[in-house]
Amino acid sequence: MKIILIYITHENVEQAKKVAEHLLEKRLIACVNYNQA
């Protein structure tokens, strides 16, 4: 199995959560980590 790390930035946490939930529902990603600067 190949592991790929994708780093995406968003203006706010709510927007990031929407994108993450969509990708999780479509099974395009396996997990999410949120990091605020």
PDB file of N, H, CA, C and O in Angstrom:
ATOM      1  N   MET A   1       0.846  -1.178   0.000  1.00  0.00           N
ATOM      2  CA  MET A   1       0.000   0.000   0.000  1.00  0.00           C
ATOM      3  C   MET A   1       0.889   1.237   0.000  1.00  0.00           C
ATOM      4  O   MET A   1       1.886   1.300   0.719  1.00  0.00           O
ATOM      5  N   LYS A   2       0.521   2.201  -0.800  1.00  0.00           N
ATOM      6  H   LYS A   2      -0.288   2.150  -1.385  1.00  0.00           H
ATOM      7  CA  LYS A   2       1.262   3.452  -0.916  1.00  0.00           C
ATOM      8  C   LYS A   2       0.603   4.514  -0.026  1.00  0.00           C
ATOM      9  O   LYS A   2      -0.621   4.647  -0.014  1.00  0.00           O
ATOM     10  N   ILE A   3       1.413   5.258   0.708  1.00  0.00           N
ATOM     11  H   ILE A   3       2.407   5.150   0.698  1.00  0.00           H
ATOM     12  CA  ILE A   3       0.909   6.327   1.568  1.00  0.00           C
ATOM     13  C   ILE A   3       1.203   7.665   0.912  1.00  0.00           C
ATOM     14  O   ILE A   3       2.320   7.923   0.463  1.00  0.00           O
ATOM     15  N   ILE A   4       0.178   8.515   0.865  1.00  0.00           N
ATOM     16  H   ILE A   4      -0.729   8.305   1.230  1.00  0.00           H
ATOM     17  CA  ILE A   4       0.311   9.847   0.281  1.00  0.00           C
ATOM     18  C   ILE A   4      -0.160  10.865   1.316  1.00  0.00           C
ATOM     19  O   ILE A   4      -1.231  10.707   1.902  1.00  0.00           O
ATOM     20  N   LEU A   5       0.631  11.899   1.538  1.00  0.00           N
ATOM     21  H   LEU A   5       1.501  12.027   1.061  1.00  0.00           H
ATOM     22  CA  LEU A   5       0.278  12.974   2.455  1.00  0.00           C
ATOM     23  C   LEU A   5      -0.127  14.192   1.631  1.00  0.00           C
ATOM     24  O   LEU A   5       0.609  14.637   0.750  1.00  0.00           O
ATOM     25  N   ILE A   6      -1.310  14.722   1.933  1.00  0.00           N
ATOM     26  H   ILE A   6      -1.908  14.360   2.649  1.00  0.00           H
ATOM     27  CA  ILE A   6      -1.810  15.909   1.235  1.00  0.00           C
ATOM     28  C   ILE A   6      -2.003  17.011   2.270  1.00  0.00           C
ATOM     29  O   ILE A   6      -2.628  16.793   3.308  1.00  0.00           O
ATOM     30  N   TYR A   7      -1.470  18.182   1.986  1.00  0.00           N
ATOM     31  H   TYR A   7      -0.963  18.358   1.143  1.00  0.00           H
ATOM     32  CA  TYR A   7      -1.565  19.332   2.888  1.00  0.00           C
ATOM     33  C   TYR A   7      -2.390  20.404   2.189  1.00  0.00           C
ATOM     34  O   TYR A   7      -2.023  20.875   1.112  1.00  0.00           O
ATOM     35  N   ILE A   8      -3.518  20.792   2.809  1.00  0.00           N
ATOM     36  H   ILE A   8      -3.816  20.409   3.684  1.00  0.00           H
ATOM     37  CA  ILE A   8      -4.416  21.780   2.213  1.00  0.00           C
ATOM     38  C   ILE A   8      -4.655  22.887   3.231  1.00  0.00           C
ATOM     39  O   ILE A   8      -4.865  22.606   4.410  1.00  0.00           O
ATOM     40  N   THR A   9      -4.625  24.133   2.792  1.00  0.00           N
ATOM     41  H   THR A   9      -4.454  24.361   1.834  1.00  0.00           H
ATOM     42  CA  THR A   9      -4.925  25.258   3.681  1.00  0.00           C
ATOM     43  C   THR A   9      -6.304  25.830   3.341  1.00  0.00           C
ATOM     44  O   THR A   9      -6.744  25.802   2.192  1.00  0.00           O
ATOM     45  N   HIS A  10      -6.973  26.353   4.383  1.00  0.00           N
ATOM     46  H   HIS A  10      -6.615  26.376   5.317  1.00  0.00           H
ATOM     47  CA  HIS A  10      -8.276  26.992   4.222  1.00  0.00           C
ATOM     48  C   HIS A  10      -8.318  28.232   5.092  1.00  0.00           C
ATOM     49  O   HIS A  10      -7.527  28.384   6.023  1.00  0.00           O
ATOM     50  N   GLU A  11      -9.256  29.119   4.777  1.00  0.00           N
ATOM     51  H   GLU A  11      -9.899  28.995   4.022  1.00  0.00           H
ATOM     52  CA  GLU A  11      -9.368  30.371   5.523  1.00  0.00           C
ATOM     53  C   GLU A  11      -9.875  30.163   6.945  1.00  0.00           C
ATOM     54  O   GLU A  11      -9.516  30.921   7.846  1.00  0.00           O
ATOM     55  N   ASN A  12     -10.714  29.133   7.158  1.00  0.00           N
ATOM     56  H   ASN A  12     -11.005  28.517   6.426  1.00  0.00           H
ATOM     57  CA  ASN A  12     -11.253  28.899   8.499  1.00  0.00           C
ATOM     58  C   ASN A  12     -11.511  27.413   8.713  1.00  0.00           C
ATOM     59  O   ASN A  12     -11.524  26.626   7.767  1.00  0.00           O
ATOM     60  N   VAL A  13     -11.715  27.047   9.973  1.00  0.00           N
ATOM     61  H   VAL A  13     -11.704  27.687  10.741  1.00  0.00           H
ATOM     62  CA  VAL A  13     -11.885  25.641  10.340  1.00  0.00           C
ATOM     63  C   VAL A  13     -13.179  25.070   9.765  1.00  0.00           C
ATOM     64  O   VAL A  13     -13.209  23.911   9.351  1.00  0.00           O
ATOM     65  N   GLU A  14     -14.239  25.860   9.735  1.00  0.00           N
ATOM     66  H   GLU A  14     -14.215  26.801  10.072  1.00  0.00           H
ATOM     67  CA  GLU A  14     -15.520  25.375   9.220  1.00  0.00           C
ATOM     68  C   GLU A  14     -15.394  24.935   7.764  1.00  0.00           C
ATOM     69  O   GLU A  14     -15.913  23.886   7.381  1.00  0.00           O
ATOM     70  N   GLN A  15     -14.715  25.725   6.969  1.00  0.00           N
ATOM     71  H   GLN A  15     -14.294  26.577   7.280  1.00  0.00           H
ATOM     72  CA  GLN A  15     -14.507  25.391   5.563  1.00  0.00           C
ATOM     73  C   GLN A  15     -13.662  24.122   5.441  1.00  0.00           C
ATOM     74  O   GLN A  15     -13.953  23.258   4.614  1.00  0.00           O
ATOM     75  N   ALA A  16     -12.638  24.013   6.245  1.00  0.00           N
ATOM     76  H   ALA A  16     -12.401  24.715   6.917  1.00  0.00           H
ATOM     77  CA  ALA A  16     -11.775  22.829   6.225  1.00  0.00           C
ATOM     78  C   ALA A  16     -12.564  21.580   6.601  1.00  0.00           C
ATOM     79  O   ALA A  16     -12.376  20.523   5.999  1.00  0.00           O
ATOM     80  N   LYS A  17     -13.442  21.694   7.588  1.00  0.00           N
ATOM     81  H   LYS A  17     -13.595  22.553   8.077  1.00  0.00           H
ATOM     82  CA  LYS A  17     -14.248  20.547   8.011  1.00  0.00           C
ATOM     83  C   LYS A  17     -15.213  20.103   6.916  1.00  0.00           C
ATOM     84  O   LYS A  17     -15.429  18.905   6.735  1.00  0.00           O
ATOM     85  N   LYS A  18     -15.795  21.049   6.184  1.00  0.00           N
ATOM     86  H   LYS A  18     -15.619  22.023   6.331  1.00  0.00           H
ATOM     87  CA  LYS A  18     -16.697  20.700   5.078  1.00  0.00           C
ATOM     88  C   LYS A  18     -15.965  19.895   4.011  1.00  0.00           C
ATOM     89  O   LYS A  18     -16.463  18.875   3.534  1.00  0.00           O
ATOM     90  N   VAL A  19     -14.791  20.361   3.647  1.00  0.00           N
ATOM     91  H   VAL A  19     -14.386  21.190   4.034  1.00  0.00           H
ATOM     92  CA  VAL A  19     -13.994  19.665   2.632  1.00  0.00           C
ATOM     93  C   VAL A  19     -13.612  18.278   3.135  1.00  0.00           C
ATOM     94  O   VAL A  19     -13.731  17.293   2.406  1.00  0.00           O
ATOM     95  N   ALA A  20     -13.155  18.202   4.376  1.00  0.00           N
ATOM     96  H   ALA A  20     -13.059  19.002   4.969  1.00  0.00           H
ATOM     97  CA  ALA A  20     -12.733  16.923   4.950  1.00  0.00           C
ATOM     98  C   ALA A  20     -13.896  15.937   5.008  1.00  0.00           C
ATOM     99  O   ALA A  20     -13.731  14.771   4.652  1.00  0.00           O
ATOM    100  N   GLU A  21     -15.063  16.385   5.450  1.00  0.00           N
ATOM    101  H   GLU A  21     -15.198  17.333   5.740  1.00  0.00           H
ATOM    102  CA  GLU A  21     -16.230  15.508   5.529  1.00  0.00           C
ATOM    103  C   GLU A  21     -16.617  14.982   4.155  1.00  0.00           C
ATOM    104  O   GLU A  21     -16.954  13.807   4.012  1.00  0.00           O
ATOM    105  N   HIS A  22     -16.572  15.835   3.155  1.00  0.00           N
ATOM    106  H   HIS A  22     -16.298  16.790   3.271  1.00  0.00           H
ATOM    107  CA  HIS A  22     -16.897  15.412   1.790  1.00  0.00           C
ATOM    108  C   HIS A  22     -15.919  14.338   1.308  1.00  0.00           C
ATOM    109  O   HIS A  22     -16.335  13.319   0.758  1.00  0.00           O
ATOM    110  N   LEU A  23     -14.630  14.567   1.513  1.00  0.00           N
ATOM    111  H   LEU A  23     -14.292  15.395   1.960  1.00  0.00           H
ATOM    112  CA  LEU A  23     -13.620  13.604   1.072  1.00  0.00           C
ATOM    113  C   LEU A  23     -13.728  12.287   1.834  1.00  0.00           C
ATOM    114  O   LEU A  23     -13.520  11.219   1.257  1.00  0.00           O
ATOM    115  N   LEU A  24     -14.052  12.353   3.126  1.00  0.00           N
ATOM    116  H   LEU A  24     -14.221  13.220   3.595  1.00  0.00           H
ATOM    117  CA  LEU A  24     -14.240  11.135   3.915  1.00  0.00           C
ATOM    118  C   LEU A  24     -15.458  10.353   3.435  1.00  0.00           C
ATOM    119  O   LEU A  24     -15.399   9.131   3.301  1.00  0.00           O
ATOM    120  N   GLU A  25     -16.570  11.056   3.174  1.00  0.00           N
ATOM    121  H   GLU A  25     -16.619  12.049   3.283  1.00  0.00           H
ATOM    122  CA  GLU A  25     -17.788  10.397   2.695  1.00  0.00           C
ATOM    123  C   GLU A  25     -17.565   9.698   1.359  1.00  0.00           C
ATOM    124  O   GLU A  25     -18.102   8.615   1.124  1.00  0.00           O
ATOM    125  N   LYS A  26     -16.782  10.309   0.492  1.00  0.00           N
ATOM    126  H   LYS A  26     -16.346  11.188   0.682  1.00  0.00           H
ATOM    127  CA  LYS A  26     -16.489   9.726  -0.827  1.00  0.00           C
ATOM    128  C   LYS A  26     -15.387   8.670  -0.763  1.00  0.00           C
ATOM    129  O   LYS A  26     -15.035   8.057  -1.771  1.00  0.00           O
ATOM    130  N   ARG A  27     -14.850   8.469   0.448  1.00  0.00           N
ATOM    131  H   ARG A  27     -15.137   8.966   1.266  1.00  0.00           H
ATOM    132  CA  ARG A  27     -13.779   7.495   0.694  1.00  0.00           C
ATOM    133  C   ARG A  27     -12.527   7.793  -0.135  1.00  0.00           C
ATOM    134  O   ARG A  27     -11.821   6.887  -0.577  1.00  0.00           O
ATOM    135  N   LEU A  28     -12.277   9.082  -0.329  1.00  0.00           N
ATOM    136  H   LEU A  28     -12.851   9.818   0.030  1.00  0.00           H
ATOM    137  CA  LEU A  28     -11.078   9.518  -1.044  1.00  0.00           C
ATOM    138  C   LEU A  28      -9.906   9.715  -0.089  1.00  0.00           C
ATOM    139  O   LEU A  28      -8.748   9.751  -0.503  1.00  0.00           O
ATOM    140  N   ILE A  29     -10.233   9.843   1.210  1.00  0.00           N
ATOM    141  H   ILE A  29     -11.174   9.814   1.546  1.00  0.00           H
ATOM    142  CA  ILE A  29      -9.202   9.946   2.243  1.00  0.00           C
ATOM    143  C   ILE A  29      -9.583   9.026   3.400  1.00  0.00           C
ATOM    144  O   ILE A  29     -10.746   8.652   3.552  1.00  0.00           O
ATOM    145  N   ALA A  30      -8.598   8.668   4.205  1.00  0.00           N
ATOM    146  H   ALA A  30      -7.653   8.971   4.081  1.00  0.00           H
ATOM    147  CA  ALA A  30      -8.843   7.765   5.330  1.00  0.00           C
ATOM    148  C   ALA A  30      -8.889   8.499   6.667  1.00  0.00           C
ATOM    149  O   ALA A  30      -9.525   8.021   7.607  1.00  0.00           O
ATOM    150  N   CYS A  31      -8.225   9.654   6.769  1.00  0.00           N
ATOM    151  H   CYS A  31      -7.708  10.041   6.005  1.00  0.00           H
ATOM    152  CA  CYS A  31      -8.212  10.384   8.034  1.00  0.00           C
ATOM    153  C   CYS A  31      -7.921  11.857   7.786  1.00  0.00           C
ATOM    154  O   CYS A  31      -7.508  12.259   6.698  1.00  0.00           O
ATOM    155  N   VAL A  32      -8.151  12.656   8.840  1.00  0.00           N
ATOM    156  H   VAL A  32      -8.486  12.330   9.724  1.00  0.00           H
ATOM    157  CA  VAL A  32      -7.958  14.106   8.762  1.00  0.00           C
ATOM    158  C   VAL A  32      -7.293  14.583  10.048  1.00  0.00           C
ATOM    159  O   VAL A  32      -7.606  14.091  11.132  1.00  0.00           O
ATOM    160  N   ASN A  33      -6.387  15.527   9.929  1.00  0.00           N
ATOM    161  H   ASN A  33      -6.133  15.927   9.048  1.00  0.00           H
ATOM    162  CA  ASN A  33      -5.795  16.225  11.073  1.00  0.00           C
ATOM    163  C   ASN A  33      -5.960  17.715  10.826  1.00  0.00           C
ATOM    164  O   ASN A  33      -5.658  18.209   9.740  1.00  0.00           O
ATOM    165  N   TYR A  34      -6.440  18.431  11.841  1.00  0.00           N
ATOM    166  H   TYR A  34      -6.685  18.030  12.723  1.00  0.00           H
ATOM    167  CA  TYR A  34      -6.587  19.879  11.742  1.00  0.00           C
ATOM    168  C   TYR A  34      -5.471  20.542  12.538  1.00  0.00           C
ATOM    169  O   TYR A  34      -5.240  20.194  13.697  1.00  0.00           O
ATOM    170  N   ASN A  35      -4.785  21.489  11.925  1.00  0.00           N
ATOM    171  H   ASN A  35      -4.973  21.771  10.984  1.00  0.00           H
ATOM    172  CA  ASN A  35      -3.730  22.251  12.591  1.00  0.00           C
ATOM    173  C   ASN A  35      -3.985  23.727  12.349  1.00  0.00           C
ATOM    174  O   ASN A  35      -4.032  24.175  11.204  1.00  0.00           O
ATOM    175  N   GLN A  36      -4.148  24.480  13.424  1.00  0.00           N
ATOM    176  H   GLN A  36      -4.110  24.115  14.354  1.00  0.00           H
ATOM    177  CA  GLN A  36      -4.363  25.913  13.288  1.00  0.00           C
ATOM    178  C   GLN A  36      -3.065  26.654  13.553  1.00  0.00           C
ATOM    179  O   GLN A  36      -2.314  26.326  14.472  1.00  0.00           O
ATOM    180  N   ALA A  37      -2.819  27.658  12.728  1.00  0.00           N
ATOM    181  H   ALA A  37      -3.429  27.925  11.981  1.00  0.00           H
ATOM    182  CA  ALA A  37      -1.600  28.459  12.881  1.00  0.00           C
ATOM    183  C   ALA A  37      -1.842  29.607  13.824  1.00  0.00           C
ATOM    184  O   ALA A  37      -0.933  30.396  14.082  1.00  0.00           O
TER     185      ALA A  37
END
